[in-house]
Amino acid sequence: MKIPRLTTLVPVVILVLLALFPLIGIPLNWLNYLFSFFIYLALATMWNLLAGYTGLIMLCPHAFVGLAGYTMAIGTWVGVPFQAGLIAGAAVAALFALLISYPVFRMKGIYFAIGTLVLPEALKAWFSFWRPVGTAYQGGGAGYAVAGVAGFTLGDKYWLALAIAAVSIFVVHIILRARLGLGLTAIRDNENTAASSGVNIFRLKLSSFLIAAFIMGIAGAAYYIHNPRIQPTSGFNISWLLLPLMATVIGGEGIEEGPIIGAAIVTFLRFLLADYGAWSLFIQGIILVVVVVVMPQGIAGLLRQVGAYRLPLRLFKAAEAKIHKT
């Protein structure tokens, strides 16, 4: 019988331990912190897939979050269970990505970034006046409450966010080891060379774009189960862009473990600086600039340079060798 590698078992063990947290009675505020961490991690992992591995500086994650959140919230008003609304919201986000893909993919570099940044602002303005249900107090700038989530406990929300984060990491891990990942890396390094080598640029970009939109959408909708009211100013807030961007840059762009490190730091800073209002963004911006200047490859890149990963890897390999000998 083939013995699983320790490098495969360790993530599984960590996932199982995290899943046990609500059952062993850890403080509720820790569950809240970890819930936010998992949501930010899923967003950062998808942003890393696009920016770090595909070279797409996509600045519209708040469009996917807002559309998915609104789809789920409005669905609960017409009797759709929020569980189904999660999937429907993610599907709407992916459909939106599909609709905008042809025009935005015709743009290059900074023009692509600006083109994607304009979209959430347009959606925010539109949803500020849109009232598809009932009276003047429903929809518009007042937004919508998510119905039917009262019985969904904090532990349930925690497990949902953990599952989304785990799936996002697993999806990227599989992509990077498949032909799709090789094609995306070729596009990032040199799009013209990749095209001349027979790589279908549009198809590969579209595939990564749709995957990112779907997972960003389901992560955003899950957030509005925990905070069950969505408004244009919150659903399409630029913070949904800044959080994954900061997490990826601080952790290490184009490195698999980068978003994990970055999301942990961003979550810590977000709760630590919550009482500082506008100063919070200013302080986080300074930290981001310092990281970019001092550690261009992020914390994960710095750890790789100094060999911080070598000792654990040696221990794993030595343990595996002993196990297989026995």
BALOBA-1460 file (C-alpha; in Angstrom, 3 decimals):
// residues 326
<rec num="1" residu="m" x="0.000" y="0.000" z="0.000"/>
<rec num="2" residu="k" x="1.336" y="3.401" z="-0.981"/>
<rec num="3" residu="i" x="1.977" y="5.657" z="2.016"/>
<rec num="4" residu="p" x="0.802" y="9.286" z="1.563"/>
<rec num="5" residu="r" x="3.559" y="11.878" z="1.652"/>
<rec num="6" residu="l" x="3.823" y="14.005" z="4.779"/>
<rec num="7" residu="t" x="3.745" y="17.133" z="2.620"/>
<rec num="8" residu="t" x="0.279" y="15.976" z="1.521"/>
<rec num="9" residu="l" x="-0.875" y="14.945" z="4.974"/>
<rec num="10" residu="v" x="0.105" y="18.185" z="6.738"/>
<rec num="11" residu="p" x="-2.479" y="20.404" z="4.933"/>
<rec num="12" residu="v" x="-5.149" y="17.768" z="5.571"/>
<rec num="13" residu="v" x="-4.294" y="17.643" z="9.284"/>
<rec num="14" residu="i" x="-4.360" y="21.450" z="9.509"/>
<rec num="15" residu="l" x="-7.746" y="21.528" z="7.753"/>
<rec num="16" residu="v" x="-9.174" y="18.920" z="10.145"/>
<rec num="17" residu="l" x="-7.868" y="20.824" z="13.180"/>
<rec num="18" residu="l" x="-9.387" y="24.076" z="11.917"/>
<rec num="19" residu="a" x="-12.707" y="22.303" z="11.318"/>
<rec num="20" residu="l" x="-12.727" y="21.161" z="14.954"/>
<rec num="21" residu="f" x="-12.433" y="24.675" z="16.393"/>
<rec num="22" residu="p" x="-16.195" y="25.344" z="16.754"/>
<rec num="23" residu="l" x="-16.592" y="21.975" z="18.494"/>
<rec num="24" residu="i" x="-13.896" y="22.493" z="21.138"/>
<rec num="25" residu="g" x="-15.327" y="25.757" z="22.405"/>
<rec num="26" residu="i" x="-12.807" y="28.361" z="21.304"/>
<rec num="27" residu="p" x="-13.935" y="31.978" z="22.002"/>
<rec num="28" residu="l" x="-16.542" y="33.361" z="19.623"/>
<rec num="29" residu="n" x="-14.411" y="36.368" z="18.741"/>
<rec num="30" residu="w" x="-11.726" y="33.984" z="17.453"/>
<rec num="31" residu="l" x="-14.307" y="32.342" z="15.221"/>
<rec num="32" residu="n" x="-15.157" y="35.804" z="13.912"/>
<rec num="33" residu="y" x="-11.502" y="36.576" z="13.202"/>
<rec num="34" residu="l" x="-10.998" y="33.254" z="11.441"/>
<rec num="35" residu="f" x="-14.205" y="33.683" z="9.425"/>
<rec num="36" residu="s" x="-12.872" y="36.984" z="8.065"/>
<rec num="37" residu="f" x="-9.464" y="35.425" z="7.457"/>
<rec num="38" residu="f" x="-10.985" y="32.614" z="5.370"/>
<rec num="39" residu="i" x="-13.034" y="35.059" z="3.256"/>
<rec num="40" residu="y" x="-10.002" y="37.299" z="2.651"/>
<rec num="41" residu="l" x="-7.883" y="34.241" z="1.885"/>
<rec num="42" residu="a" x="-10.284" y="33.027" z="-0.808"/>
<rec num="43" residu="l" x="-10.333" y="36.488" z="-2.401"/>
<rec num="44" residu="a" x="-6.548" y="36.845" z="-2.215"/>
<rec num="45" residu="t" x="-5.964" y="33.371" z="-3.661"/>
<rec num="46" residu="m" x="-8.100" y="34.213" z="-6.679"/>
<rec num="47" residu="w" x="-6.494" y="37.621" z="-7.115"/>
<rec num="48" residu="n" x="-3.109" y="35.881" z="-6.998"/>
<rec num="49" residu="l" x="-4.284" y="33.451" z="-9.685"/>
<rec num="50" residu="l" x="-5.080" y="36.357" z="-11.999"/>
<rec num="51" residu="a" x="-2.343" y="38.864" z="-11.159"/>
<rec num="52" residu="g" x="0.405" y="36.550" z="-9.976"/>
<rec num="53" residu="y" x="0.078" y="33.688" z="-12.465"/>
<rec num="54" residu="t" x="-1.821" y="35.132" z="-15.432"/>
<rec num="55" residu="g" x="-0.556" y="38.703" z="-15.394"/>
<rec num="56" residu="l" x="-4.077" y="40.155" z="-15.311"/>
<rec num="57" residu="i" x="-4.186" y="43.159" z="-12.969"/>
<rec num="58" residu="m" x="-7.926" y="42.808" z="-12.413"/>
<rec num="59" residu="l" x="-9.382" y="45.634" z="-10.313"/>
<rec num="60" residu="c" x="-13.045" y="44.602" z="-10.125"/>
<rec num="61" residu="p" x="-13.393" y="41.947" z="-7.385"/>
<rec num="62" residu="h" x="-15.917" y="44.245" z="-5.668"/>
<rec num="63" residu="a" x="-18.135" y="43.858" z="-8.756"/>
<rec num="64" residu="f" x="-18.210" y="40.082" z="-8.234"/>
<rec num="65" residu="v" x="-18.740" y="40.411" z="-4.470"/>
<rec num="66" residu="g" x="-21.538" y="42.947" z="-4.861"/>
<rec num="67" residu="l" x="-23.383" y="41.084" z="-7.616"/>
<rec num="68" residu="a" x="-23.195" y="37.773" z="-5.748"/>
<rec num="69" residu="g" x="-24.316" y="39.366" z="-2.486"/>
<rec num="70" residu="y" x="-27.250" y="41.146" z="-4.125"/>
<rec num="71" residu="t" x="-28.303" y="38.000" z="-5.995"/>
<rec num="72" residu="m" x="-28.379" y="35.994" z="-2.773"/>
<rec num="73" residu="a" x="-30.131" y="38.741" z="-0.760"/>
<rec num="74" residu="i" x="-32.847" y="39.427" z="-3.343"/>
<rec num="75" residu="g" x="-33.340" y="35.698" z="-3.822"/>
<rec num="76" residu="t" x="-34.180" y="35.280" z="-0.144"/>
<rec num="77" residu="w" x="-36.882" y="37.956" z="-0.544"/>
<rec num="78" residu="v" x="-38.669" y="35.833" z="-3.163"/>
<rec num="79" residu="g" x="-38.336" y="32.555" z="-1.279"/>
<rec num="80" residu="v" x="-35.030" y="31.186" z="-2.566"/>
<rec num="81" residu="p" x="-33.028" y="29.550" z="0.282"/>
<rec num="82" residu="f" x="-29.809" y="31.403" z="0.970"/>
<rec num="83" residu="q" x="-27.847" y="28.172" z="0.399"/>
<rec num="84" residu="a" x="-29.082" y="28.136" z="-3.203"/>
<rec num="85" residu="g" x="-28.529" y="31.885" z="-3.336"/>
<rec num="86" residu="l" x="-24.830" y="31.347" z="-2.612"/>
<rec num="87" residu="i" x="-24.423" y="29.273" z="-5.765"/>
<rec num="88" residu="a" x="-26.712" y="31.533" z="-7.777"/>
<rec num="89" residu="g" x="-24.740" y="34.594" z="-6.689"/>
<rec num="90" residu="a" x="-21.449" y="32.996" z="-7.691"/>
<rec num="91" residu="a" x="-22.970" y="31.991" z="-11.040"/>
<rec num="92" residu="v" x="-24.162" y="35.568" z="-11.671"/>
<rec num="93" residu="a" x="-20.666" y="36.860" z="-10.864"/>
<rec num="94" residu="a" x="-19.170" y="34.367" z="-13.352"/>
<rec num="95" residu="l" x="-21.786" y="35.305" z="-15.958"/>
<rec num="96" residu="f" x="-20.916" y="38.971" z="-15.509"/>
<rec num="97" residu="a" x="-17.234" y="38.092" z="-15.973"/>
<rec num="98" residu="l" x="-18.141" y="36.250" z="-19.165"/>
<rec num="99" residu="l" x="-20.112" y="39.232" z="-20.516"/>
<rec num="100" residu="i" x="-17.305" y="41.725" z="-19.912"/>
<rec num="101" residu="s" x="-14.470" y="39.404" z="-20.943"/>
<rec num="102" residu="y" x="-14.436" y="40.197" z="-24.658"/>
<rec num="103" residu="p" x="-14.233" y="44.006" z="-24.352"/>
<rec num="104" residu="v" x="-11.840" y="44.093" z="-21.385"/>
<rec num="105" residu="f" x="-9.484" y="41.450" z="-22.792"/>
<rec num="106" residu="r" x="-8.990" y="43.663" z="-25.836"/>
<rec num="107" residu="m" x="-7.324" y="46.151" z="-23.485"/>
<rec num="108" residu="k" x="-3.695" y="45.758" z="-22.440"/>
<rec num="109" residu="g" x="-1.719" y="46.685" z="-19.329"/>
<rec num="110" residu="i" x="-2.899" y="49.781" z="-17.511"/>
<rec num="111" residu="y" x="-5.918" y="50.116" z="-19.811"/>
<rec num="112" residu="f" x="-7.159" y="46.684" z="-18.734"/>
<rec num="113" residu="a" x="-6.754" y="47.667" z="-15.073"/>
<rec num="114" residu="i" x="-8.612" y="50.965" z="-15.520"/>
<rec num="115" residu="g" x="-11.340" y="49.308" z="-17.575"/>
<rec num="116" residu="t" x="-12.043" y="46.759" z="-14.862"/>
<rec num="117" residu="l" x="-11.886" y="49.410" z="-12.110"/>
<rec num="118" residu="v" x="-14.691" y="51.461" z="-13.683"/>
<rec num="119" residu="l" x="-17.186" y="48.567" z="-13.693"/>
<rec num="120" residu="p" x="-17.857" y="48.310" z="-9.926"/>
<rec num="121" residu="e" x="-18.419" y="52.055" z="-9.711"/>
<rec num="122" residu="a" x="-20.998" y="51.850" z="-12.479"/>
<rec num="123" residu="l" x="-22.722" y="48.957" z="-10.699"/>
<rec num="124" residu="k" x="-22.687" y="50.851" z="-7.407"/>
<rec num="125" residu="a" x="-24.432" y="53.827" z="-9.033"/>
<rec num="126" residu="w" x="-26.997" y="51.591" z="-10.724"/>
<rec num="127" residu="f" x="-27.864" y="49.623" z="-7.570"/>
<rec num="128" residu="s" x="-28.194" y="52.877" z="-5.616"/>
<rec num="129" residu="f" x="-31.388" y="53.624" z="-7.577"/>
<rec num="130" residu="w" x="-32.644" y="50.122" z="-8.388"/>
<rec num="131" residu="r" x="-35.802" y="49.051" z="-6.497"/>
<rec num="132" residu="p" x="-37.193" y="45.825" z="-7.956"/>
<rec num="133" residu="v" x="-39.223" y="44.882" z="-4.876"/>
<rec num="134" residu="g" x="-42.105" y="46.683" z="-3.193"/>
<rec num="135" residu="t" x="-41.916" y="50.027" z="-1.446"/>
<rec num="136" residu="a" x="-39.473" y="52.915" z="-1.519"/>
<rec num="137" residu="y" x="-37.774" y="51.521" z="1.604"/>
<rec num="138" residu="q" x="-36.639" y="48.407" z="-0.215"/>
<rec num="139" residu="g" x="-33.589" y="48.413" z="-2.448"/>
<rec num="140" residu="g" x="-31.880" y="51.537" z="-3.648"/>
<rec num="141" residu="g" x="-29.281" y="52.993" z="-1.340"/>
<rec num="142" residu="a" x="-30.881" y="51.249" z="1.638"/>
<rec num="143" residu="g" x="-29.992" y="47.859" z="0.193"/>
<rec num="144" residu="y" x="-31.470" y="44.535" z="1.264"/>
<rec num="145" residu="a" x="-31.419" y="42.361" z="4.339"/>
<rec num="146" residu="v" x="-30.665" y="38.670" z="3.815"/>
<rec num="147" residu="a" x="-33.684" y="36.678" z="5.008"/>
<rec num="148" residu="g" x="-33.695" y="33.201" z="6.502"/>
<rec num="149" residu="v" x="-30.210" y="33.156" z="8.051"/>
<rec num="150" residu="a" x="-31.239" y="33.534" z="11.696"/>
<rec num="151" residu="g" x="-30.827" y="29.820" z="12.385"/>
<rec num="152" residu="f" x="-27.424" y="29.645" z="10.726"/>
<rec num="153" residu="t" x="-25.008" y="29.643" z="13.666"/>
<rec num="154" residu="l" x="-21.560" y="31.209" z="13.843"/>
<rec num="155" residu="g" x="-20.078" y="27.725" z="13.719"/>
<rec num="156" residu="d" x="-21.974" y="27.002" z="10.493"/>
<rec num="157" residu="k" x="-20.712" y="30.254" z="8.969"/>
<rec num="158" residu="y" x="-17.183" y="29.404" z="10.072"/>
<rec num="159" residu="w" x="-17.320" y="25.981" z="8.370"/>
<rec num="160" residu="l" x="-18.737" y="27.542" z="5.207"/>
<rec num="161" residu="a" x="-15.928" y="30.109" z="5.021"/>
<rec num="162" residu="l" x="-13.320" y="27.433" z="5.795"/>
<rec num="163" residu="a" x="-14.669" y="25.257" z="2.967"/>
<rec num="164" residu="i" x="-14.569" y="28.164" z="0.496"/>
<rec num="165" residu="a" x="-10.986" y="29.034" z="1.443"/>
<rec num="166" residu="a" x="-9.872" y="25.402" z="1.237"/>
<rec num="167" residu="v" x="-11.506" y="24.954" z="-2.175"/>
<rec num="168" residu="s" x="-9.873" y="28.140" z="-3.489"/>
<rec num="169" residu="i" x="-6.412" y="26.921" z="-2.447"/>
<rec num="170" residu="f" x="-7.053" y="23.431" z="-3.845"/>
<rec num="171" residu="v" x="-8.303" y="24.822" z="-7.166"/>
<rec num="172" residu="v" x="-5.197" y="26.975" z="-7.638"/>
<rec num="173" residu="h" x="-2.970" y="24.065" z="-6.604"/>
<rec num="174" residu="i" x="-4.562" y="21.847" z="-9.274"/>
<rec num="175" residu="i" x="-4.488" y="24.574" z="-11.943"/>
<rec num="176" residu="l" x="-0.790" y="25.280" z="-11.474"/>
<rec num="177" residu="r" x="0.054" y="21.623" z="-11.997"/>
<rec num="178" residu="a" x="-2.112" y="21.236" z="-15.094"/>
<rec num="179" residu="r" x="-1.686" y="22.431" z="-18.671"/>
<rec num="180" residu="l" x="-3.847" y="25.426" z="-17.846"/>
<rec num="181" residu="g" x="-1.294" y="26.603" z="-15.291"/>
<rec num="182" residu="l" x="1.587" y="26.243" z="-17.734"/>
<rec num="183" residu="g" x="-0.324" y="28.260" z="-20.314"/>
<rec num="184" residu="l" x="-1.183" y="30.993" z="-17.812"/>
<rec num="185" residu="t" x="2.440" y="31.294" z="-16.724"/>
<rec num="186" residu="a" x="3.515" y="31.548" z="-20.371"/>
<rec num="187" residu="i" x="0.969" y="34.344" z="-20.921"/>
<rec num="188" residu="r" x="2.237" y="36.201" z="-17.860"/>
<rec num="189" residu="d" x="5.876" y="35.957" z="-18.914"/>
<rec num="190" residu="n" x="5.370" y="36.958" z="-22.555"/>
<rec num="191" residu="e" x="1.957" y="36.996" z="-24.173"/>
<rec num="192" residu="n" x="3.274" y="37.362" z="-27.725"/>
<rec num="193" residu="t" x="5.658" y="34.441" z="-27.352"/>
<rec num="194" residu="a" x="2.900" y="32.310" z="-25.826"/>
<rec num="195" residu="a" x="0.578" y="33.121" z="-28.732"/>
<rec num="196" residu="s" x="3.258" y="32.260" z="-31.297"/>
<rec num="197" residu="s" x="3.760" y="28.927" z="-29.509"/>
<rec num="198" residu="g" x="0.134" y="27.972" z="-30.068"/>
<rec num="199" residu="v" x="-1.313" y="28.998" z="-26.698"/>
<rec num="200" residu="n" x="-4.964" y="30.059" z="-26.938"/>
<rec num="201" residu="i" x="-4.609" y="33.352" z="-25.071"/>
<rec num="202" residu="f" x="-8.274" y="34.289" z="-24.883"/>
<rec num="203" residu="r" x="-9.465" y="30.843" z="-23.788"/>
<rec num="204" residu="l" x="-6.919" y="30.536" z="-20.972"/>
<rec num="205" residu="k" x="-7.503" y="34.079" z="-19.742"/>
<rec num="206" residu="l" x="-11.248" y="33.513" z="-19.834"/>
<rec num="207" residu="s" x="-10.947" y="30.240" z="-17.899"/>
<rec num="208" residu="s" x="-8.965" y="31.825" z="-15.058"/>
<rec num="209" residu="f" x="-11.221" y="34.905" z="-15.098"/>
<rec num="210" residu="l" x="-14.408" y="32.838" z="-14.747"/>
<rec num="211" residu="i" x="-12.946" y="30.637" z="-11.993"/>
<rec num="212" residu="a" x="-11.804" y="33.710" z="-10.044"/>
<rec num="213" residu="a" x="-15.163" y="35.449" z="-10.487"/>
<rec num="214" residu="f" x="-17.110" y="32.400" z="-9.301"/>
<rec num="215" residu="i" x="-15.035" y="31.865" z="-6.139"/>
<rec num="216" residu="m" x="-14.833" y="35.592" z="-5.354"/>
<rec num="217" residu="g" x="-18.594" y="35.742" z="-5.758"/>
<rec num="218" residu="i" x="-19.319" y="32.834" z="-3.432"/>
<rec num="219" residu="a" x="-16.865" y="34.239" z="-0.847"/>
<rec num="220" residu="g" x="-18.581" y="37.632" z="-1.013"/>
<rec num="221" residu="a" x="-22.042" y="36.116" z="-0.691"/>
<rec num="222" residu="a" x="-20.858" y="34.075" z="2.323"/>
<rec num="223" residu="y" x="-19.690" y="37.294" z="3.960"/>
<rec num="224" residu="y" x="-23.239" y="38.673" z="3.701"/>
<rec num="225" residu="i" x="-24.625" y="35.634" z="5.446"/>
<rec num="226" residu="h" x="-22.496" y="36.641" z="8.425"/>
<rec num="227" residu="n" x="-23.332" y="40.348" z="8.020"/>
<rec num="228" residu="p" x="-26.866" y="39.953" z="6.666"/>
<rec num="229" residu="r" x="-27.442" y="43.302" z="4.989"/>
<rec num="230" residu="i" x="-25.985" y="44.463" z="1.701"/>
<rec num="231" residu="q" x="-25.936" y="48.027" z="0.386"/>
<rec num="232" residu="p" x="-24.318" y="49.518" z="-2.724"/>
<rec num="233" residu="t" x="-21.720" y="51.299" z="-0.600"/>
<rec num="234" residu="s" x="-20.709" y="48.056" z="1.116"/>
<rec num="235" residu="g" x="-21.190" y="45.446" z="-1.605"/>
<rec num="236" residu="f" x="-19.310" y="47.451" z="-4.233"/>
<rec num="237" residu="n" x="-16.856" y="49.020" z="-1.800"/>
<rec num="238" residu="i" x="-13.284" y="49.373" z="-3.010"/>
<rec num="239" residu="s" x="-12.099" y="47.652" z="0.164"/>
<rec num="240" residu="w" x="-13.029" y="44.357" z="-1.566"/>
<rec num="241" residu="l" x="-10.244" y="45.214" z="-4.015"/>
<rec num="242" residu="l" x="-7.721" y="46.536" z="-1.495"/>
<rec num="243" residu="l" x="-7.972" y="43.530" z="0.839"/>
<rec num="244" residu="p" x="-6.943" y="40.802" z="-1.646"/>
<rec num="245" residu="l" x="-4.469" y="43.130" z="-3.347"/>
<rec num="246" residu="m" x="-2.708" y="43.935" z="-0.062"/>
<rec num="247" residu="a" x="-2.809" y="40.328" z="1.082"/>
<rec num="248" residu="t" x="-1.230" y="39.106" z="-2.153"/>
<rec num="249" residu="v" x="1.453" y="41.794" z="-2.347"/>
<rec num="250" residu="i" x="2.393" y="41.520" z="1.334"/>
<rec num="251" residu="g" x="2.352" y="37.714" z="1.305"/>
<rec num="252" residu="g" x="4.039" y="37.264" z="-2.054"/>
<rec num="253" residu="e" x="2.581" y="37.578" z="-5.531"/>
<rec num="254" residu="g" x="2.970" y="34.519" z="-7.729"/>
<rec num="255" residu="i" x="3.712" y="32.270" z="-4.727"/>
<rec num="256" residu="e" x="1.137" y="29.702" z="-3.593"/>
<rec num="257" residu="e" x="1.554" y="30.321" z="0.137"/>
<rec num="258" residu="g" x="1.736" y="34.098" z="-0.330"/>
<rec num="259" residu="p" x="-2.023" y="34.770" z="0.038"/>
<rec num="260" residu="i" x="-2.148" y="32.676" z="3.233"/>
<rec num="261" residu="i" x="0.550" y="34.770" z="4.916"/>
<rec num="262" residu="g" x="-0.825" y="38.011" z="3.511"/>
<rec num="263" residu="a" x="-4.456" y="37.298" z="4.439"/>
<rec num="264" residu="a" x="-3.405" y="36.540" z="8.032"/>
<rec num="265" residu="i" x="-1.565" y="39.873" z="8.273"/>
<rec num="266" residu="v" x="-4.375" y="41.837" z="6.609"/>
<rec num="267" residu="t" x="-6.968" y="40.291" z="8.937"/>
<rec num="268" residu="f" x="-4.834" y="41.146" z="11.976"/>
<rec num="269" residu="l" x="-4.353" y="44.749" z="10.779"/>
<rec num="270" residu="r" x="-8.041" y="45.161" z="9.918"/>
<rec num="271" residu="f" x="-9.203" y="44.253" z="13.424"/>
<rec num="272" residu="l" x="-6.289" y="45.999" z="15.144"/>
<rec num="273" residu="l" x="-6.915" y="49.287" z="13.306"/>
<rec num="274" residu="a" x="-10.725" y="49.086" z="13.251"/>
<rec num="275" residu="d" x="-11.103" y="52.014" z="15.669"/>
<rec num="276" residu="y" x="-8.885" y="54.386" z="13.674"/>
<rec num="277" residu="g" x="-11.327" y="55.129" z="10.851"/>
<rec num="278" residu="a" x="-9.675" y="56.755" z="7.830"/>
<rec num="279" residu="w" x="-6.282" y="56.438" z="9.507"/>
<rec num="280" residu="s" x="-6.627" y="52.675" z="9.173"/>
<rec num="281" residu="l" x="-6.312" y="52.792" z="5.365"/>
<rec num="282" residu="f" x="-3.454" y="55.297" z="5.667"/>
<rec num="283" residu="i" x="-1.489" y="53.025" z="8.011"/>
<rec num="284" residu="q" x="-2.166" y="49.964" z="5.877"/>
<rec num="285" residu="g" x="-1.022" y="51.917" z="2.818"/>
<rec num="286" residu="i" x="2.270" y="52.783" z="4.529"/>
<rec num="287" residu="i" x="2.795" y="49.128" z="5.441"/>
<rec num="288" residu="l" x="2.101" y="48.123" z="1.842"/>
<rec num="289" residu="v" x="4.634" y="50.641" z="0.483"/>
<rec num="290" residu="v" x="7.271" y="49.482" z="2.975"/>
<rec num="291" residu="v" x="6.734" y="45.837" z="2.008"/>
<rec num="292" residu="v" x="6.962" y="46.639" z="-1.715"/>
<rec num="293" residu="v" x="10.220" y="48.572" z="-1.201"/>
<rec num="294" residu="v" x="11.892" y="46.251" z="1.316"/>
<rec num="295" residu="m" x="10.462" y="42.898" z="0.159"/>
<rec num="296" residu="p" x="9.449" y="43.137" z="-3.530"/>
<rec num="297" residu="q" x="8.596" y="39.428" z="-3.560"/>
<rec num="298" residu="g" x="6.595" y="39.636" z="-0.328"/>
<rec num="299" residu="i" x="7.130" y="37.823" z="2.932"/>
<rec num="300" residu="a" x="6.904" y="34.373" z="1.344"/>
<rec num="301" residu="g" x="9.506" y="35.374" z="-1.233"/>
<rec num="302" residu="l" x="11.828" y="36.655" z="1.488"/>
<rec num="303" residu="l" x="11.437" y="33.430" z="3.466"/>
<rec num="304" residu="r" x="12.371" y="31.456" z="0.385"/>
<rec num="305" residu="q" x="15.429" y="33.606" z="-0.196"/>
<rec num="306" residu="v" x="16.774" y="33.162" z="3.336"/>
<rec num="307" residu="g" x="16.050" y="29.438" z="3.249"/>
<rec num="308" residu="a" x="13.440" y="29.464" z="5.999"/>
<rec num="309" residu="y" x="11.559" y="26.629" z="4.267"/>
<rec num="310" residu="r" x="14.566" y="24.344" z="3.980"/>
<rec num="311" residu="l" x="14.607" y="22.933" z="7.510"/>
<rec num="312" residu="p" x="10.927" y="21.821" z="7.560"/>
<rec num="313" residu="l" x="11.332" y="20.304" z="4.088"/>
<rec num="314" residu="r" x="14.435" y="18.390" z="5.189"/>
<rec num="315" residu="l" x="12.600" y="17.085" z="8.239"/>
<rec num="316" residu="f" x="9.637" y="15.990" z="6.102"/>
<rec num="317" residu="k" x="11.905" y="14.235" z="3.591"/>
<rec num="318" residu="a" x="13.873" y="12.482" z="6.349"/>
<rec num="319" residu="a" x="10.659" y="11.333" z="8.036"/>
<rec num="320" residu="e" x="9.240" y="10.105" z="4.719"/>
<rec num="321" residu="a" x="12.414" y="8.165" z="3.990"/>
<rec num="322" residu="k" x="12.214" y="6.415" z="7.364"/>
<rec num="323" residu="i" x="8.526" y="5.615" z="6.897"/>
<rec num="324" residu="h" x="9.037" y="4.120" z="3.445"/>
<rec num="325" residu="k" x="12.015" y="2.049" z="4.654"/>
<rec num="326" residu="t" x="9.864" y="0.487" z="7.358"/>
